[in-house]
Amino acid sequence: MSAAWALRPAPPTAPVLRSIDEAIGNTPLVRLHLPGVPEGVEVWGKCEWFNPGGSVKDRTALSIVREGERAGTLGPGKTIVDSSSGNTAVGLALVGRARGYAVELVMPESVTEERKRLCEAYGAHIVYTDAFSGSDGALLRVRELAASDPAKYFYADQYRNPANPLAHYRTTGPEIWEQTQGRITHFVAGLGTTGTIVGTSRFLHERNPRVQVVAVEPDEPLHGLEGLKHLASAVVPEIWDEKTADRRLSVSTEDGLLTCAEVLASDGLLVGHSAGAALFAARQVAQGLTRGVVVALLSDGGDRYLSTGASAQ
Ligand SMILES: Cc1ncc(COP(=O)(O)O)c(C=O)c1O
């Protein structure tokens, strides 16, 4: 080794970014050791709380904002508006603030305190809707609001906007493919707006049509798996493409919460409730295999739910 080489600065190990937007995506994939998984099967968790806004929805927020700017429908002076059960709200509040836009968010009163406070801290204006009308009530209200002043509002419209699944086609799918070196056999994620499943599945199926994509739903309309939708009883998102899911599994709130406690015990991961449901389903899938590489999308972390007192430890 020459002295000149030795004196060069070490390559950076932490990224140097021009803006916080660039910190979105490239989340870690962690090997998990849940009890009950057959020996020849690997279960991995894609840890989306590593995004700067703390959830997978940062990807959606950034993609919608960038595509809006590219199309010319979003520009200086516009206010970004959308409905959200909380995580897209935080993502839009963060990305909007970083890029200089005002943000208004419509959300059910029932969203966790942590999300409300985060959105307020980022300077977003919040309109609350009745908790019992859930995410659909917020959706109907935001449509009225956006239509009331189209010159003022840029309606992010995550349930209809193709930039939502595109975020996952462009980032989540390729990252998982790279991180597993193309070995992934099963992808498991929850259904909310359906953007994660639709976009990630399109990418993975293009690379390998044999990858099985498993969509996870709550087992009943009134459930505690925040962020997930019981599609049979909900307003079906326009971006939903049922061909993208090879299989659909229903999970109860209780099983989701119990699995949060299990993965905390087995691997030290404090995951959110929908992530617990995805892991419950991932293990169910794993138990039907002798060999396989199962990747579960862990949409957010458990720190976002501490105020609910809903934990199964
Ligand atoms: C915690 C949580 N899990 C899962 C989802 C579902 O993701 P998607 O909307 O991409 O279907 C969301 C969406 O908001 C969420 O907030």
The ligand as a Tripos MOL2 file, in Angstrom:
@<TRIPOS>MOLECULE
LIG
   16    16     1     0     0
SMALL
NO_CHARGES

@<TRIPOS>ATOM
      1 C1        -49.0760    2.3670    9.1420 C.3       1 LIG1
      2 C2        -49.4800    2.0920    7.7400 C.ar      1 LIG1
      3 N1        -49.4540    0.8440    7.2940 N.ar      1 LIG1
      4 C3        -49.8210    0.5180    6.0340 C.ar      1 LIG1
      5 C4        -50.2480    1.4730    5.1530 C.ar      1 LIG1
      6 C5        -50.6990    1.0400    3.7900 C.3       1 LIG1
      7 O1        -49.8600    1.4570    2.7570 O.3       1 LIG1
      8 P1        -50.4940    1.8230    1.3480 P.3       1 LIG1
      9 O2        -51.2680    3.0900    1.5380 O.co2     1 LIG1
     10 O3        -49.3270    2.0150    0.4500 O.co2     1 LIG1
     11 O4        -51.3870    0.7130    0.9340 O.co2     1 LIG1
     12 C6        -50.2840    2.7920    5.5660 C.ar      1 LIG1
     13 C7        -50.7640    3.8240    4.6830 C.2       1 LIG1
     14 O5        -51.0180    4.9480    5.0720 O.2       1 LIG1
     15 C8        -49.8920    3.1150    6.8840 C.ar      1 LIG1
     16 O6        -49.9210    4.3760    7.3460 O.3       1 LIG1
@<TRIPOS>BOND
     1     1     2 1
     2     2     3 ar
     3     2    15 ar
     4     3     4 ar
     5     4     5 ar
     6     5     6 1
     7     5    12 ar
     8     6     7 1
     9     7     8 1
    10     8     9 2
    11     8    10 1
    12     8    11 1
    13    12    13 1
    14    12    15 ar
    15    13    14 2
    16    15    16 1
@<TRIPOS>SUBSTRUCTURE
     1 LIG1         1 GROUP 0 **** ****
